[in-house]
Amino acid sequence: MPKVFAREGEAFQITLRKFKKSCERAGLLSDIKKNNYFEKPTVARRRKAKESRRKALKLQRKMRRYNKSF
């Protein structure tokens, strides 16, 4: 659990924003959303394969864009 210490005279909104940012960096919200419901192992494998395919295609497009000869 991320901890945020408020400085003396610091507004609550600023402290809350720091806390939200630290939670986002820790990946808490994505973990909570991911574990919100049970996912069958086969569905999880398909989702992971789809994500990896998407990342590979994105990397290929990026490499193609930067390896063009001028």
NORZI-V664631 format. One record per backbone hydrogen bond with DSSP energy under -1.0 kcal/mol. CO is the residue of the C=O (numbers start at 0). NH is the residue of the N-H. If there is no record, write none. Layout:
co=CO nh=NH
co=CO nh=NH
This chain:
co=6 nh=9
co=10 nh=14
co=11 nh=15
co=12 nh=16
co=13 nh=17
co=14 nh=18
co=15 nh=19
co=16 nh=20
co=17 nh=21
co=18 nh=22
co=19 nh=23
co=20 nh=24
co=21 nh=25
co=22 nh=27
co=26 nh=30
co=27 nh=31
co=28 nh=32
co=29 nh=33
co=30 nh=34
co=32 nh=35
co=39 nh=43
co=40 nh=44
co=41 nh=45
co=42 nh=46
co=43 nh=47
co=44 nh=48
co=45 nh=49
co=46 nh=50
co=47 nh=51
co=48 nh=52
co=49 nh=53
co=50 nh=54
co=51 nh=55
co=52 nh=56
co=53 nh=57
co=54 nh=58
co=55 nh=59
co=56 nh=60
co=57 nh=61
co=58 nh=62
co=59 nh=63
co=60 nh=64
co=61 nh=65
co=62 nh=66
